Amino acid sequence: EPSLQNVPQSVSFNAVRSGNLTSVGATATPGRKIAIVGPNGAGKSTLLSLAAGLDSPEEGTVLLGERKSVELTTAERKQLLAYVGSRSPILAGSLRRALTMGASTELDDDTIAACAERFGLSSVIERLGGLTGKVSEAGRNLSAGDVRRVLLTRAALSGCSLLLLDEPDDALDRDGAALVEQLIRETPATTLMITHNHDLAARMDEVWIVEDGRLTVTSASAMAM
């Protein structure tokens, strides 16, 4: 298999059946920012797992660029993908490690700290005593909002080509949606984001509505109505 370049790739779902999804066909072209909306249990998270190659479709294919996403190696997945959601791991170790897990290049402390501050982590850096400060397993010494800010910073620093966001503004205060939008605006990565925030969805390039096993593609401006 040709290895994928770490540049934004298309993500295509071709006649996919998986879990509650019955016949899904849609393509996110390279660099597009897609909001995924729909009721709970409709299969939105399944779409992200399929895109990441963590689940295989029962029927159909899911491609990242020209490759089946399930055929990506662990190393490729680590380099190409960034995932932000409630199941994203935070391991015990330094704050630096928590922020740079999965980064595709070596980053200097000034770059890491500047990015963390942009995502509202100044007080955490101060409280922990800098980037060498200790984060507990699963981020237990951080608030839920700060855990989410760590994950957004990590995604911004990752240099990924595919960004998968599962309700990324969940657990964040009012500024949460603005931080998520900042991440999406700054990354060149193709982005799939599950959200219940219609204002945020309306500012993406397009919206995928998942309901009754189907996926409908609509323009983001239609969400703003």
Helices and strands as residue ranges (DSSP letters): E 11-18, E 21-28, E 33-37, H 44-52, E 59-64, E 67-68, G 69-71, H 74-80, E 81-84, E 93-94, H 95-100, H 109-118, H 122-128, E 134-135, G 137-139, H 144-157, E 162-166, H 176-186, E 190-194, H 198-202, E 206-211, E 214-219, H 220-223
